Amino acid sequence: MTTASAPYPDVQTFCTAKAKAECQVSALCAIDATACQSVRAELCLQQAADAQAATRNYSPDGASACLDAVNQAYGNGNSKILFAQLSGSGSIADKCARVFSGNVENNHACQSDYDCAGGRACAPVPGTTQHVCADVVSKNEGDYCRNPGDTCAADTFCSAQDGGAPQCQPAVQAGPCGPSAPCVGADRCTGGLCMPRVTAGQACMSNDDCAPAAPYCDAYAGHICTVGLTFATGALDCHGYEATGADAGVDSGAGLDADAASTPGPNAGDAGDAGDATGE
């Protein structure tokens, strides 16, 4: 039984509501709404199980913020959902991931930012392969970045120094790149070289490949860069909301942990850059 204080008291009621909100696009897609809700609820339940398999628990208090964001994006006859609504801080993915809250304290092992209590980041420990929850501390070029959570400014990264502590150094603008030598934000690291991010309609493997004008790598559309999701009769983005087809139930990028934080590629300025000093 639901109450006014906790309208979504468990994972099942939350996922049912989330699926119903997402499937408001069924009319635009000319697909069956009931079948859509079944597909999307199943996906949500699987994502919830994955989240809870680690250190996170369902938090009813966070459900409404997630569902409000989903309803705002998918409702009112909206035929487009832009990348900023799907991914990044304050997005659907971010708010829905926070429905499954972590309780890992400062300086304890983690796998994701969402494992951490108190809004901390899951940051690499310089000199090791370990990640721990840590408070984010912004660092500028030339600053030392020896502690977990030390985060270098855009287009800089935390680099090991011969005989000294790691410091924030300029990112690579052209030439060889990798986890220990990331590219500037305008570029992507591909084949070990910094190259310009690709534009609308070009092939991508992740959002990190795409330029700001078309920042979403759309798996439904054959892994090409777009502005986000588009819904209409016959639209490729409708495939993830159908009960049949190769893409049925595939996450659209607005899932519980979806690119919220998507795993960043070797580009500078990302949270946790302190780990770059170790070549992670």
ChimeraX attribute file (.defattr): number of C-alpha atoms within 10 A of each C-alpha:
attribute: neighborCount
match mode: 1-to-1
recipient: residues
	/A:1	7
	/A:2	10
	/A:3	8
	/A:4	6
	/A:5	9
	/A:6	15
	/A:7	16
	/A:8	22
	/A:9	17
	/A:10	14
	/A:11	20
	/A:12	15
	/A:13	16
	/A:14	23
	/A:15	25
	/A:16	18
	/A:17	21
	/A:18	23
	/A:19	24
	/A:20	23
	/A:21	21
	/A:22	23
	/A:23	28
	/A:24	21
	/A:25	26
	/A:26	23
	/A:27	14
	/A:28	18
	/A:29	23
	/A:30	15
	/A:31	19
	/A:32	14
	/A:33	21
	/A:34	14
	/A:35	16
	/A:36	27
	/A:37	26
	/A:38	20
	/A:39	21
	/A:40	27
	/A:41	23
	/A:42	17
	/A:43	20
	/A:44	23
	/A:45	17
	/A:46	14
	/A:47	19
	/A:48	23
	/A:49	15
	/A:50	13
	/A:51	23
	/A:52	16
	/A:53	10
	/A:54	13
	/A:55	17
	/A:56	23
	/A:57	19
	/A:58	21
	/A:59	17
	/A:60	19
	/A:61	14
	/A:62	18
	/A:63	27
	/A:64	19
	/A:65	15
	/A:66	22
	/A:67	23
	/A:68	14
	/A:69	20
	/A:70	26
	/A:71	18
	/A:72	15
	/A:73	22
	/A:74	20
	/A:75	15
	/A:76	10
	/A:77	12
	/A:78	14
	/A:79	15
	/A:80	15
	/A:81	16
	/A:82	16
	/A:83	22
	/A:84	15
	/A:85	20
	/A:86	27
	/A:87	26
	/A:88	18
	/A:89	14
	/A:90	16
	/A:91	21
	/A:92	31
	/A:93	27
	/A:94	24
	/A:95	27
	/A:96	26
	/A:97	27
	/A:98	25
	/A:99	26
	/A:100	23
	/A:101	24
	/A:102	24
	/A:103	14
	/A:104	22
	/A:105	16
	/A:106	18
	/A:107	18
	/A:108	13
	/A:109	19
	/A:110	24
	/A:111	17
	/A:112	20
	/A:113	24
	/A:114	28
	/A:115	28
	/A:116	27
	/A:117	17
	/A:118	16
	/A:119	16
	/A:120	20
	/A:121	25
	/A:122	29
	/A:123	29
	/A:124	29
	/A:125	27
	/A:126	28
	/A:127	16
	/A:128	12
	/A:129	11
	/A:130	17
	/A:131	22
	/A:132	25
	/A:133	30
	/A:134	29
	/A:135	20
	/A:136	18
	/A:137	14
	/A:138	14
	/A:139	23
	/A:140	17
	/A:141	18
	/A:142	15
	/A:143	18
	/A:144	21
	/A:145	29
	/A:146	22
	/A:147	20
	/A:148	26
	/A:149	29
	/A:150	28
	/A:151	30
	/A:152	30
	/A:153	21
	/A:154	18
	/A:155	21
	/A:156	28
	/A:157	39
	/A:158	37
	/A:159	27
	/A:160	24
	/A:161	12
	/A:162	7
	/A:163	6
	/A:164	9
	/A:165	16
	/A:166	25
	/A:167	23
	/A:168	29
	/A:169	22
	/A:170	22
	/A:171	23
	/A:172	23
	/A:173	19
	/A:174	14
	/A:175	12
	/A:176	16
	/A:177	22
	/A:178	21
	/A:179	20
	/A:180	21
	/A:181	26
	/A:182	30
	/A:183	32
	/A:184	24
	/A:185	21
	/A:186	18
	/A:187	24
	/A:188	27
	/A:189	26
	/A:190	17
	/A:191	10
	/A:192	15
	/A:193	18
	/A:194	24
	/A:195	20
	/A:196	19
	/A:197	22
	/A:198	21
	/A:199	18
	/A:200	18
	/A:201	17
	/A:202	16
	/A:203	17
	/A:204	21
	/A:205	14
	/A:206	20
	/A:207	26
	/A:208	25
	/A:209	27
	/A:210	28
	/A:211	22
	/A:212	18
	/A:213	12
	/A:214	22
	/A:215	25
	/A:216	28
	/A:217	29
	/A:218	25
	/A:219	20
	/A:220	20
	/A:221	18
	/A:222	15
	/A:223	17
	/A:224	24
	/A:225	29
	/A:226	24
	/A:227	21
	/A:228	21
	/A:229	23
	/A:230	19
	/A:231	22
	/A:232	16
	/A:233	13
	/A:234	12
	/A:235	15
	/A:236	18
	/A:237	22
	/A:238	26
	/A:239	23
	/A:240	21
	/A:241	29
	/A:242	27
	/A:243	20
	/A:244	13
	/A:245	10
	/A:246	11
	/A:247	18
	/A:248	18
	/A:249	22
	/A:250	17
	/A:251	18
	/A:252	21
	/A:253	24
	/A:254	24
	/A:255	23
	/A:256	27
	/A:257	26
	/A:258	21
	/A:259	22
	/A:260	24
	/A:261	22
	/A:262	15
	/A:263	14
	/A:264	14
	/A:265	18
	/A:266	27
	/A:267	28
	/A:268	31
	/A:269	24
	/A:270	19
	/A:271	23
	/A:272	26
	/A:273	33
	/A:274	32
	/A:275	32
	/A:276	25
	/A:277	26
	/A:278	19
	/A:279	17
	/A:280	18
